[in-house]
């Protein structure tokens, strides 16, 4: 018997077993009550052609910060064909300040 092929509902994701939901941009783990845990951070992502998607290690606290960061980079890069924001379970490590990406890690040399 063939398994029916159903177009995924990417807005809600698809339960793939063992407490994991497959989303278009990755996986989300269910909490102890079986509810999808909210994302911890948001990642700027870039499309290159029809099949390649890449991001980096930047993670923002809000979707808007990640979107603004991606939009700024997309405007000056020549290779990406599009951009979007992906929800992640990674810790936040960047913020937007005065229209620029600012690392939450302080690198102080000397005293």
N, CA, C and O atoms as a Tinker XYZ file with bonds, in Angstrom:
   444  protein
     1  N      0.837000   -1.175000    0.000000    73     2
     2  CA     0.000000    0.000000    0.000000    64     1     3
     3  C      0.887000    1.244000    0.000000    63     2     4     5
     4  O      1.843000    1.326000    0.771000    81     3
     5  N      0.578000    2.196000   -0.849000    73     3     6
     6  CA     1.351000    3.424000   -0.922000    64     5     7
     7  C      0.937000    4.382000    0.189000    63     6     8     9
     8  O     -0.226000    4.439000    0.587000    81     7
     9  N      1.922000    5.130000    0.677000    73     7    10
    10  CA     1.647000    6.165000    1.663000    64     9    11
    11  C      1.121000    7.389000    0.930000    63    10    12    13
    12  O      1.734000    7.843000   -0.036000    81    11
    13  N     -0.021000    7.933000    1.385000    73    11    14
    14  CA    -0.538000    9.112000    0.687000    64    13    15
    15  C      0.425000   10.290000    0.825000    63    14    16    17
    16  O      1.008000   10.505000    1.888000    81    15
    17  N      0.583000   11.038000   -0.243000    73    15    18
    18  CA     1.449000   12.211000   -0.227000    64    17    19
    19  C      0.588000   13.435000    0.016000    63    18    20    21
    20  O     -0.301000   13.757000   -0.772000    81    19
    21  N      0.864000   14.111000    1.117000    73    19    22
    22  CA     0.097000   15.281000    1.504000    64    21    23
    23  C      1.021000   16.487000    1.479000    63    22    24    25
    24  O      2.147000   16.425000    1.975000    81    23
    25  N      0.552000   17.570000    0.911000    73    23    26
    26  CA     1.348000   18.792000    0.917000    64    25    27
    27  C      1.461000   19.270000    2.360000    63    26    28    29
    28  O      0.443000   19.410000    3.037000    81    27
    29  N      2.691000   19.526000    2.852000    73    27    30
    30  CA     2.873000   19.932000    4.241000    64    29    31
    31  C      2.235000   21.279000    4.550000    63    30    32    33
    32  O      2.241000   22.191000    3.723000    81    31
    33  N      1.687000   21.388000    5.753000    73    31    34
    34  CA     1.196000   22.671000    6.247000    64    33    35
    35  C      2.345000   23.292000    7.016000    63    34    36    37
    36  O      2.490000   23.059000    8.216000    81    35
    37  N      3.163000   24.082000    6.332000    73    35    38
    38  CA     4.374000   24.605000    6.961000    64    37    39
    39  C      4.081000   25.627000    8.043000    63    38    40    41
    40  O      4.957000   25.928000    8.854000    81    39
    41  N      2.870000   26.170000    8.078000    73    39    42
    42  CA     2.541000   27.125000    9.141000    64    41    43
    43  C      2.512000   26.418000   10.493000    63    42    44    45
    44  O      2.925000   26.988000   11.502000    81    43
    45  N      2.029000   25.191000   10.516000    73    43    46
    46  CA     1.941000   24.442000   11.770000    64    45    47
    47  C      3.065000   23.428000   11.900000    63    46    48    49
    48  O      3.393000   23.020000   13.014000    81    47
    49  N      3.657000   23.016000   10.805000    73    47    50
    50  CA     4.686000   21.986000   10.850000    64    49    51
    51  C      4.067000   20.603000   10.790000    63    50    52    53
    52  O      2.845000   20.459000   10.756000    81    51
    53  N      4.913000   19.589000   10.776000    73    51    54
    54  CA     4.462000   18.209000   10.704000    64    53    55
    55  C      5.141000   17.426000   11.809000    63    54    56    57
    56  O      6.367000   17.450000   11.927000    81    55
    57  N      4.351000   16.727000   12.626000    73    55    58
    58  CA     4.915000   15.898000   13.684000    64    57    59
    59  C      5.606000   14.701000   13.043000    63    58    60    61
    60  O      4.981000   13.943000   12.302000    81    59
    61  N      6.910000   14.528000   13.331000    73    59    62
    62  CA     7.647000   13.427000   12.716000    64    61    63
    63  C      8.075000   12.378000   13.733000    63    62    64    65
    64  O      8.850000   11.477000   13.413000    81    63
    65  N      7.576000   12.493000   14.943000    73    63    66
    66  CA     7.849000   11.488000   15.959000    64    65    67
    67  C      8.909000   11.908000   16.958000    63    66    68    69
    68  O      9.701000   12.818000   16.709000    81    67
    69  N      8.907000   11.229000   18.090000    73    67    70
    70  CA     9.893000   11.438000   19.142000    64    69    71
    71  C      9.944000   12.893000   19.606000    63    70    72    73
    72  O     11.021000   13.426000   19.871000    81    71
    73  N      8.780000   13.531000   19.703000    73    71    74
    74  CA     8.706000   14.897000   20.202000    64    73    75
    75  C      9.249000   15.952000   19.270000    63    74    76    77
    76  O      9.587000   17.048000   19.719000    81    75
    77  N      9.345000   15.658000   17.974000    73    75    78
    78  CA     9.934000   16.604000   17.033000    64    77    79
    79  C      8.930000   16.989000   15.960000    63    78    80    81
    80  O      8.205000   16.146000   15.431000    81    79
    81  N      8.904000   18.271000   15.653000    73    79    82
    82  CA     8.055000   18.774000   14.577000    64    81    83
    83  C      8.958000   19.288000   13.474000    63    82    84    85
    84  O      9.869000   20.076000   13.726000    81    83
    85  N      8.708000   18.844000   12.260000    73    83    86
    86  CA     9.486000   19.333000   11.117000    64    85    87
    87  C      8.848000   20.618000   10.622000    63    86    88    89
    88  O      7.645000   20.675000   10.367000    81    87
    89  N      9.668000   21.643000   10.490000    73    87    90
    90  CA     9.232000   22.905000    9.918000    64    89    91
    91  C     10.012000   23.142000    8.647000    63    90    92    93
    92  O     11.006000   22.462000    8.395000    81    91
    93  N      9.585000   24.080000    7.852000    73    91    94
    94  CA    10.268000   24.378000    6.599000    64    93    95
    95  C     11.732000   24.727000    6.850000    63    94    96    97
    96  O     12.600000   24.345000    6.065000    81    95
    97  N     12.017000   25.448000    7.935000    73    95    98
    98  CA    13.365000   25.935000    8.182000    64    97    99
    99  C     14.106000   25.169000    9.270000    63    98   100   101
   100  O     15.156000   25.627000    9.719000    81    99
   101  N     13.606000   24.035000    9.705000    73    99   102
   102  CA    14.306000   23.283000   10.742000    64   101   103
   103  C     13.336000   22.481000   11.581000    63   102   104   105
   104  O     12.226000   22.173000   11.147000    81   103
   105  N     13.763000   22.146000   12.786000    73   103   106
   106  CA    12.947000   21.336000   13.681000    64   105   107
   107  C     12.685000   22.088000   14.971000    63   106   108   109
   108  O     13.506000   22.891000   15.413000    81   107
   109  N     11.537000   21.822000   15.570000    73   107   110
   110  CA    11.186000   22.404000   16.854000    64   109   111
   111  C     10.850000   21.259000   17.785000    63   110   112   113
   112  O     10.137000   20.332000   17.401000    81   111
   113  N     11.355000   21.316000   19.001000    73   111   114
   114  CA    11.078000   20.279000   19.990000    64   113   115
   115  C      9.839000   20.656000   20.792000    63   114   116   117
   116  O      9.629000   21.827000   21.111000    81   115
   117  N      9.028000   19.669000   21.113000    73   115   118
   118  CA     7.850000   19.900000   21.932000    64   117   119
   119  C      8.257000   20.033000   23.395000    63   118   120   121
   120  O      9.240000   19.428000   23.825000    81   119
   121  N      7.504000   20.824000   24.161000    73   119   122
   122  CA     7.793000   20.921000   25.589000    64   121   123
   123  C      7.221000   19.692000   26.289000    63   122   124   125
   124  O      6.713000   18.789000   25.623000    81   123
   125  N      7.294000   19.641000   27.621000    73   123   126
   126  CA     6.858000   18.470000   28.390000    64   125   127
   127  C      5.372000   18.179000   28.262000    63   126   128   129
   128  O      4.936000   17.057000   28.519000    81   127
   129  N      4.592000   19.176000   27.870000    73   127   130
   130  CA     3.157000   18.991000   27.732000    64   129   131
   131  C      2.738000   18.749000   26.286000    63   130   132   133
   132  O      1.548000   18.731000   25.974000    81   131
   133  N      3.716000   18.563000   25.407000    73   131   134
   134  CA     3.407000   18.285000   24.012000    64   133   135
   135  C      3.047000   19.517000   23.210000    63   134   136   137
   136  O      2.459000   19.410000   22.134000    81   135
   137  N      3.390000   20.677000   23.720000    73   135   138
   138  CA     3.100000   21.932000   23.030000    64   137   139
   139  C      4.383000   22.425000   22.385000    63   138   140   141
   140  O      5.462000   22.299000   22.964000    81   139
   141  N      4.269000   22.981000   21.196000    73   139   142
   142  CA     5.448000   23.512000   20.520000    64   141   143
   143  C      6.005000   24.660000   21.350000    63   142   144   145
   144  O      5.314000   25.643000   21.615000    81   143
   145  N      7.255000   24.523000   21.753000    73   143   146
   146  CA     7.904000   25.572000   22.531000    64   145   147
   147  C      8.158000   26.775000   21.636000    63   146   148   149
   148  O      8.526000   26.612000   20.472000    81   147
   149  N      7.967000   27.988000   22.165000    73   147   150
   150  CA     8.223000   29.166000   21.336000    64   149   151
   151  C      9.697000   29.262000   20.993000    63   150   152   153
   152  O     10.541000   28.757000   21.733000    81   151
   153  N     10.014000   29.902000   19.887000    73   151   154
   154  CA    11.431000   30.015000   19.523000    64   153   155
   155  C     12.177000   30.876000   20.527000    63   154   156   157
   156  O     11.608000   31.785000   21.131000    81   155
   157  N     13.447000   30.581000   20.696000    73   155   158
   158  CA    14.294000   31.357000   21.586000    64   157   159
   159  C     14.836000   32.576000   20.851000    63   158   160   161
   160  O     15.037000   33.633000   21.449000    81   159
   161  N     15.072000   32.421000   19.544000    73   159   162
   162  CA    15.671000   33.504000   18.772000    64   161   163
   163  C     15.252000   33.410000   17.305000    63   162   164   165
   164  O     14.563000   32.482000   16.880000    81   163
   165  N     15.704000   34.415000   16.556000    73   163   166
   166  CA    15.370000   34.481000   15.137000    64   165   167
   167  C     16.653000   34.692000   14.333000    63   166   168   169
   168  O     17.505000   35.494000   14.716000    81   167
   169  N     16.787000   33.970000   13.220000    73   167   170
   170  CA    17.999000   34.003000   12.396000    64   169   171
   171  C     17.717000   34.598000   11.022000    63   170   172   173
   172  O     16.759000   34.199000   10.361000    81   171
   173  N     18.549000   35.557000   10.581000    73   171   174
   174  CA    18.432000   36.039000    9.205000    64   173   175
   175  C     18.888000   34.929000    8.245000    63   174   176   177
   176  O     19.941000   34.328000    8.457000    81   175
   177  N     18.116000   34.659000    7.211000    73   175   178
   178  CA    18.437000   33.606000    6.252000    64   177   179
   179  C     18.395000   34.184000    4.842000    63   178   180   181
   180  O     17.669000   35.139000    4.565000    81   179
   181  N     19.201000   33.575000    3.946000    73   179   182
   182  CA    19.315000   34.096000    2.586000    64   181   183
   183  C     19.136000   32.984000    1.571000    63   182   184   185
   184  O     19.638000   31.875000    1.756000    81   183
   185  N     18.417000   33.286000    0.494000    73   183   186
   186  CA    18.226000   32.364000   -0.621000    64   185   187
   187  C     19.268000   32.670000   -1.691000    63   186   188   189
   188  O     19.560000   33.828000   -1.990000    81   187
   189  N     19.818000   31.599000   -2.260000    73   187   190
   190  CA    20.759000   31.715000   -3.374000    64   189   191
   191  C     20.225000   30.819000   -4.479000    63   190   192   193
   192  O     20.425000   29.605000   -4.451000    81   191
   193  N     19.553000   31.410000   -5.443000    73   191   194
   194  CA    18.911000   30.613000   -6.480000    64   193   195
   195  C     17.649000   29.965000   -5.940000    63   194   196   197
   196  O     17.075000   30.414000   -4.948000    81   195
   197  N     17.227000   28.901000   -6.613000    73   195   198
   198  CA    15.985000   28.230000   -6.239000    64   197   199
   199  C     16.135000   27.180000   -5.153000    63   198   200   201
   200  O     15.146000   26.794000   -4.530000    81   199
   201  N     17.374000   26.702000   -4.910000    73   199   202
   202  CA    17.518000   25.556000   -4.022000    64   201   203
   203  C     18.419000   25.769000   -2.813000    63   202   204   205
   204  O     18.359000   24.981000   -1.869000    81   203
   205  N     19.241000   26.792000   -2.811000    73   203   206
   206  CA    20.199000   26.948000   -1.707000    64   205   207
   207  C     19.760000   28.036000   -0.734000    63   206   208   209
   208  O     19.376000   29.133000   -1.139000    81   207
   209  N     19.826000   27.713000    0.553000    73   207   210
   210  CA    19.525000   28.650000    1.627000    64   209   211
   211  C     20.668000   28.622000    2.616000    63   210   212   213
   212  O     21.134000   27.547000    2.994000    81   211
   213  N     21.129000   29.794000    3.043000    73   211   214
   214  CA    22.234000   29.877000    3.998000    64   213   215
   215  C     21.925000   30.946000    5.032000    63   214   216   217
   216  O     21.220000   31.919000    4.766000    81   215
   217  N     22.477000   30.732000    6.220000    73   215   218
   218  CA    22.400000   31.716000    7.289000    64   217   219
   219  C     23.767000   31.831000    7.922000    63   218   220   221
   220  O     24.751000   31.315000    7.393000    81   219
   221  N     23.829000   32.505000    9.052000    73   219   222
   222  CA    25.078000   32.577000    9.799000    64   221   223
   223  C     24.772000   32.372000   11.274000    63   222   224   225
   224  O     23.691000   31.892000   11.614000    81   223
   225  N     25.689000   32.719000   12.146000    73   223   226
   226  CA    25.513000   32.458000   13.577000    64   225   227
   227  C     24.751000   33.562000   14.297000    63   226   228   229
   228  O     24.533000   33.457000   15.504000    81   227
   229  N     24.339000   34.615000   13.598000    73   227   230
   230  CA    23.610000   35.692000   14.256000    64   229   231
   231  C     22.226000   35.226000   14.675000    63   230   232   233
   232  O     21.502000   34.614000   13.889000    81   231
   233  N     21.855000   35.523000   15.945000    73   231   234
   234  CA    20.530000   35.208000   16.462000    64   233   235
   235  C     20.009000   36.436000   17.199000    63   234   236   237
   236  O     20.696000   37.002000   18.049000    81   235
   237  N     18.773000   36.843000   16.857000    73   235   238
   238  CA    18.174000   38.039000   17.423000    64   237   239
   239  C     16.983000   37.681000   18.305000    63   238   240   241
   240  O     16.365000   36.631000   18.132000    81   239
   241  N     16.669000   38.557000   19.248000    73   239   242
   242  CA    15.571000   38.319000   20.183000    64   241   243
   243  C     14.205000   38.468000   19.520000    63   242   244   245
   244  O     13.238000   37.841000   19.953000    81   243
   245  N     14.114000   39.283000   18.483000    73   243   246
   246  CA    12.817000   39.500000   17.830000    64   245   247
   247  C     12.901000   39.218000   16.329000    63   246   248   249
   248  O     13.959000   39.319000   15.709000    81   247
   249  N     11.768000   38.869000   15.786000    73   247   250
   250  CA    11.671000   38.631000   14.345000    64   249   251
   251  C     12.019000   39.909000   13.584000    63   250   252   253
   252  O     12.681000   39.850000   12.548000    81   251
   253  N     11.575000   41.073000   14.090000    73   251   254
   254  CA    11.823000   42.341000   13.411000    64   253   255
   255  C     13.311000   42.656000   13.344000    63   254   256   257
   256  O     13.789000   43.125000   12.311000    81   255
   257  N     14.058000   42.409000   14.426000    73   255   258
   258  CA    15.502000   42.648000   14.405000    64   257   259
   259  C     16.177000   41.781000   13.348000    63   258   260   261
   260  O     17.016000   42.262000   12.587000    81   259
   261  N     15.810000   40.507000   13.303000    73   259   262
   262  CA    16.404000   39.597000   12.320000    64   261   263
   263  C     16.036000   40.014000   10.905000    63   262   264   265
   264  O     16.866000   39.951000    9.998000    81   263
   265  N     14.792000   40.439000   10.717000    73   263   266
   266  CA    14.350000   40.887000    9.396000    64   265   267
   267  C     15.128000   42.126000    8.953000    63   266   268   269
   268  O     15.599000   42.199000    7.818000    81   267
   269  N     15.258000   43.100000    9.857000    73   267   270
   270  CA    15.988000   44.325000    9.522000    64   269   271
   271  C     17.443000   44.026000    9.174000    63   270   272   273
   272  O     17.996000   44.609000    8.242000    81   271
   273  N     18.057000   43.118000    9.924000    73   271   274
   274  CA    19.442000   42.730000    9.652000    64   273   275
   275  C     19.556000   42.080000    8.275000    63   274   276   277
   276  O     20.442000   42.426000    7.493000    81   275
   277  N     18.662000   41.142000    7.981000    73   275   278
   278  CA    18.690000   40.455000    6.691000    64   277   279
   279  C     18.438000   41.439000    5.550000    63   278   280   281
   280  O     19.098000   41.374000    4.513000    81   279
   281  N     17.500000   42.333000    5.741000    73   279   282
   282  CA    17.174000   43.301000    4.703000    64   281   283
   283  C     18.369000   44.214000    4.418000    63   282   284   285
   284  O     18.669000   44.500000    3.258000    81   283
   285  N     19.048000   44.670000    5.466000    73   283   286
   286  CA    20.221000   45.527000    5.268000    64   285   287
   287  C     21.309000   44.812000    4.487000    63   286   288   289
   288  O     21.902000   45.392000    3.577000    81   287
   289  N     21.576000   43.560000    4.832000    73   287   290
   290  CA    22.604000   42.803000    4.133000    64   289   291
   291  C     22.190000   42.481000    2.703000    63   290   292   293
   292  O     23.007000   42.542000    1.784000    81   291
   293  N     20.927000   42.139000    2.522000    73   291   294
   294  CA    20.421000   41.806000    1.186000    64   293   295
   295  C     20.572000   42.983000    0.225000    63   294   296   297
   296  O     20.824000   42.793000   -0.965000    81   295
   297  N     20.420000   44.180000    0.739000    73   295   298
   298  CA    20.520000   45.385000   -0.096000    64   297   299
   299  C     21.917000   45.601000   -0.662000    63   298   300   301
   300  O     22.065000   46.188000   -1.734000    81   299
   301  N     22.945000   45.131000    0.048000    73   299   302
   302  CA    24.318000   45.392000   -0.404000    64   301   303
   303  C     25.002000   44.173000   -1.019000    63   302   304   305
   304  O     25.994000   44.317000   -1.735000    81   303
   305  N     24.486000   42.981000   -0.749000    73   303   306
   306  CA    25.076000   41.782000   -1.347000    64   305   307
   307  C     24.583000   41.629000   -2.772000    63   306   308   309
   308  O     23.508000   42.117000   -3.121000    81   307
   309  N     25.373000   40.947000   -3.600000    73   307   310
   310  CA    24.971000   40.756000   -4.990000    64   309   311
   311  C     24.513000   39.329000   -5.286000    63   310   312   313
   312  O     23.855000   39.105000   -6.302000    81   311
   313  N     24.836000   38.368000   -4.441000    73   311   314
   314  CA    24.511000   36.969000   -4.728000    64   313   315
   315  C     23.118000   36.508000   -4.276000    63   314   316   317
   316  O     22.492000   35.740000   -5.006000    81   315
   317  N     22.599000   36.933000   -3.117000    73   315   318
   318  CA    21.304000   36.394000   -2.681000    64   317   319
   319  C     20.173000   36.776000   -3.628000    63   318   320   321
   320  O     20.176000   37.848000   -4.232000    81   319
   321  N     19.207000   35.867000   -3.739000    73   319   322
   322  CA    18.030000   36.125000   -4.556000    64   321   323
   323  C     16.814000   36.432000   -3.686000    63   322   324   325
   324  O     15.742000   36.751000   -4.202000    81   323
   325  N     16.979000   36.336000   -2.367000    73   323   326
   326  CA    15.892000   36.614000   -1.438000    64   325   327
   327  C     16.381000   36.430000   -0.012000    63   326   328   329
   328  O     17.511000   35.999000    0.219000    81   327
   329  N     15.505000   36.765000    0.956000    73   327   330
   330  CA    15.845000   36.562000    2.357000    64   329   331
   331  C     14.571000   36.342000    3.159000    63   330   332   333
   332  O     13.477000   36.668000    2.699000    81   331
   333  N     14.718000   35.785000    4.365000    73   331   334
   334  CA    13.601000   35.563000    5.276000    64   333   335
   335  C     14.158000   35.377000    6.675000    63   334   336   337
   336  O     15.373000   35.400000    6.867000    81   335
   337  N     13.287000   35.193000    7.651000    73   335   338
   338  CA    13.683000   34.996000    9.037000    64   337   339
   339  C     13.240000   33.613000    9.478000    63   338   340   341
   340  O     12.099000   33.215000    9.242000    81   339
   341  N     14.147000   32.875000   10.123000    73   339   342
   342  CA    13.836000   31.540000   10.626000    64   341   343
   343  C     13.815000   31.552000   12.143000    63   342   344   345
   344  O     14.676000   32.167000   12.773000    81   343
   345  N     12.833000   30.873000   12.738000    73   343   346
   346  CA    12.796000   30.709000   14.182000    64   345   347
   347  C     13.830000   29.659000   14.568000    63   346   348   349
   348  O     13.986000   28.657000   13.869000    81   347
   349  N     14.546000   29.882000   15.689000    73   347   350
   350  CA    15.538000   28.910000   16.146000    64   349   351
   351  C     15.408000   28.698000   17.650000    63   350   352   353
   352  O     14.731000   29.462000   18.337000    81   351
   353  N     16.052000   27.669000   18.149000    73   351   354
   354  CA    16.135000   27.418000   19.578000    64   353   355
   355  C     17.503000   27.792000   20.115000    63   354   356   357
   356  O     17.865000   27.393000   21.222000    81   355
   357  N     18.273000   28.560000   19.336000    73   355   358
   358  CA    19.604000   29.012000   19.743000    64   357   359
   359  C     19.475000   30.235000   20.653000    63   358   360   361
   360  O     18.498000   30.977000   20.555000    81   359
   361  N     20.455000   30.449000   21.538000    73   359   362
   362  CA    20.415000   31.640000   22.387000    64   361   363
   363  C     20.648000   32.913000   21.563000    63   362   364   365
   364  O     21.336000   32.889000   20.542000    81   363
   365  N     20.071000   34.002000   22.019000    73   363   366
   366  CA    20.237000   35.303000   21.364000    64   365   367
   367  C     21.674000   35.759000   21.540000    63   366   368   369
   368  O     22.201000   35.700000   22.651000    81   367
   369  N     22.331000   36.219000   20.458000    73   367   370
   370  CA    23.701000   36.704000   20.561000    64   369   371
   371  C     23.920000   38.036000   19.848000    63   370   372   373
   372  O     25.039000   38.550000   19.834000    81   371
   373  N     22.862000   38.602000   19.253000    73   371   374
   374  CA    22.954000   39.905000   18.585000    64   373   375
   375  C     21.708000   40.713000   18.872000    63   374   376   377
   376  O     20.665000   40.165000   19.230000    81   375
   377  N     21.825000   42.024000   18.711000    73   375   378
   378  CA    20.690000   42.937000   18.809000    64   377   379
   379  C     20.873000   44.031000   17.756000    63   378   380   381
   380  O     21.971000   44.217000   17.231000    81   379
   381  N     19.797000   44.750000   17.454000    73   379   382
   382  CA    19.869000   45.879000   16.528000    64   381   383
   383  C     19.931000   47.153000   17.353000    63   382   384   385
   384  O     19.144000   47.337000   18.282000    81   383
   385  N     20.856000   48.022000   17.016000    73   383   386
   386  CA    21.004000   49.298000   17.700000    64   385   387
   387  C     21.328000   50.362000   16.666000    63   386   388   389
   388  O     22.326000   50.257000   15.954000    81   387
   389  N     20.489000   51.387000   16.580000    73   387   390
   390  CA    20.709000   52.483000   15.632000    64   389   391
   391  C     20.937000   51.975000   14.207000    63   390   392   393
   392  O     21.798000   52.488000   13.492000    81   391
   393  N     20.166000   50.971000   13.800000    73   391   394
   394  CA    20.248000   50.462000   12.440000    64   393   395
   395  C     21.432000   49.563000   12.148000    63   394   396   397
   396  O     21.740000   49.309000   10.984000    81   395
   397  N     22.110000   49.071000   13.192000    73   395   398
   398  CA    23.276000   48.201000   12.991000    64   397   399
   399  C     23.173000   46.959000   13.871000    63   398   400   401
   400  O     22.536000   46.985000   14.924000    81   399
   401  N     23.805000   45.873000   13.429000    73   399   402
   402  CA    23.887000   44.646000   14.225000    64   401   403
   403  C     24.975000   44.833000   15.284000    63   402   404   405
   404  O     26.090000   45.247000   14.966000    81   403
   405  N     24.646000   44.526000   16.548000    73   403   406
   406  CA    25.592000   44.676000   17.643000    64   405   407
   407  C     25.664000   43.351000   18.393000    63   406   408   409
   408  O     24.638000   42.804000   18.798000    81   407
   409  N     26.871000   42.841000   18.575000    73   407   410
   410  CA    27.065000   41.578000   19.289000    64   409   411
   411  C     26.776000   41.775000   20.766000    63   410   412   413
   412  O     27.129000   42.806000   21.340000    81   411
   413  N     26.136000   40.792000   21.382000    73   411   414
   414  CA    25.895000   40.822000   22.819000    64   413   415
   415  C     27.124000   40.434000   23.612000    63   414   416   417
   416  O     27.146000   40.574000   24.835000    81   415
   417  N     28.153000   39.945000   22.927000    73   415   418
   418  CA    29.404000   39.564000   23.564000    64   417   419
   419  C     30.322000   40.753000   23.577000    63   418   420   421
   420  O     30.601000   41.335000   22.529000    81   419
   421  N     30.796000   41.124000   24.739000    73   419   422
   422  CA    31.690000   42.263000   24.847000    64   421   423
   423  C     33.127000   41.766000   24.826000    63   422   424   425
   424  O     33.502000   40.893000   25.608000    81   423
   425  N     33.913000   42.320000   23.942000    73   423   426
   426  CA    35.326000   41.985000   23.839000    64   425   427
   427  C     36.140000   43.179000   24.311000    63   426   428   429
   428  O     36.395000   44.102000   23.537000    81   427
   429  N     36.551000   43.171000   25.573000    73   427   430
   430  CA    37.322000   44.262000   26.131000    64   429   431
   431  C     38.762000   43.807000   26.256000    63   430   432   433
   432  O     39.046000   42.779000   26.870000    81   431
   433  N     39.672000   44.577000   25.670000    73   431   434
   434  CA    41.095000   44.252000   25.711000    64   433   435
   435  C     41.778000   45.246000   26.648000    63   434   436   437
   436  O     41.636000   46.460000   26.498000    81   435
   437  N     42.515000   44.714000   27.609000    73   435   438
   438  CA    43.247000   45.582000   28.534000    64   437   439
   439  C     42.330000   46.239000   29.536000    63   438   440   441
   440  O     41.131000   45.967000   29.586000    81   439
   441  N     42.910000   47.096000   30.321000    73   439   442
   442  CA    42.151000   47.808000   31.344000    64   441   443
   443  C     42.689000   49.179000   31.577000    63   442   444
   444  O     42.161000   49.916000   32.410000    81   443
